[in-house]
Amino acid sequence: MAEAKYTMESLEQRLAVGPFNRWLGFKVLKMDASGLELKATWREDWVVGLERGYTHGGILASIIDVAADYAIAVQLGRPVPTIDLRVDYHKAAMPGDLIAKAKVVRMGGQYSTAEAYVYDKDGALVASGRGTYVTMPPK
C-alpha cells in the first residue's frame, strides 16, 4: 500500500474537491497514526425537524462515511469507495458544528474497515458508524 503524504492542509484541500464535502464544511482538526478528527460546520440546511431544529440523520451518516473514508485515505494516500456502511443514532444533533473522530479498524489489500463517532458542540455522542471500503489499487 502507498504511504500517505497528506498534511492536514493537503488533506483538507483533497476533502474540498467534492462539492458535497465542501457543502458539509469540513475542517481537519487532527490527523495522526491514531486517526482523524474533522469538524463539519453546521448549516441551517441540515435541519429536518423544524419544531426542534435537529439535524437530518442522512447528514450524520454522510459525516461518518467521509470521516471513516478519509481515516483510510490518510494511511493509503487516496480516498476510497464505500461498499458498506452501518450507522447508529444515539441522540438528536441540535444546531451547532459537529466533530467526527475516525480510525482505521483493519487495513487490507482489497477491503478495509474504519469507524467514526460524531459529537455535538457539547461533546455528546450523537451518532457512530462503521464502514467497509475498497482499498485495492485502481485498475
QUIURHU-V203486 format. One record per backbone hydrogen bond with DSSP energy under -0.5 kcal/mol. CO is the residue of the C=O (numbers start at 0). NH is the residue of the N-H. E is the energy in kcal/mol with one decimal. If there is no record, write none. Layout:
co: {CO;CO}
nh: {NH;NH}
e: {E;E}
//
This chain:
co: {6;7;8;9;10;11;13;14;17;18;19;20;20;21;23;24;26;26;29;31;34;35;36;36;37;38;39;39;42;43;45;47;48;48;48;53;53;55;55;56;57;58;59;60;61;62;63;64;65;66;67;68;69;70;71;71;72;74;80;83;85;87;91;92;97;98;99;100;101;102;105;105;109;109;111;112;112;113;114;115;116;117;117;118;119;123;125;125;126;127;128;129;130;131;131;132;132}
nh: {10;11;12;13;14;15;16;17;21;22;23;24;25;24;40;40;28;38;36;34;31;101;28;29;99;26;41;97;45;46;55;49;51;52;53;47;48;58;59;60;61;62;63;64;65;66;67;68;69;70;71;72;73;74;74;75;76;3;133;131;129;127;93;54;39;118;37;116;35;114;107;112;134;135;132;104;105;130;102;128;100;125;126;98;122;119;89;90;117;87;115;85;113;82;83;111;134}
e: {-2.5;-2.1;-2.1;-2.2;-2.6;-1.7;-1.3;-0.8;-2.3;-2.4;-1.8;-0.6;-1.0;-1.2;-0.6;-1.1;-0.6;-2.8;-2.7;-1.4;-2.6;-3.0;-2.9;-1.7;-2.9;-1.9;-0.5;-2.3;-1.7;-1.7;-2.6;-1.0;-1.1;-4.8;-0.7;-2.5;-1.1;-0.9;-1.3;-2.6;-2.1;-2.4;-2.3;-2.6;-2.7;-2.6;-2.6;-2.6;-2.7;-1.5;-1.5;-2.2;-1.9;-0.8;-0.6;-2.9;-2.9;-0.8;-2.2;-2.5;-1.9;-2.4;-0.8;-3.1;-3.1;-3.1;-2.7;-2.2;-2.6;-2.6;-0.6;-2.6;-2.5;-1.4;-2.9;-2.7;-2.0;-2.9;-2.4;-2.3;-2.6;-3.1;-1.4;-2.5;-2.2;-2.5;-2.7;-1.3;-3.3;-3.4;-2.4;-2.5;-2.0;-3.1;-1.5;-2.5;-0.6}
//
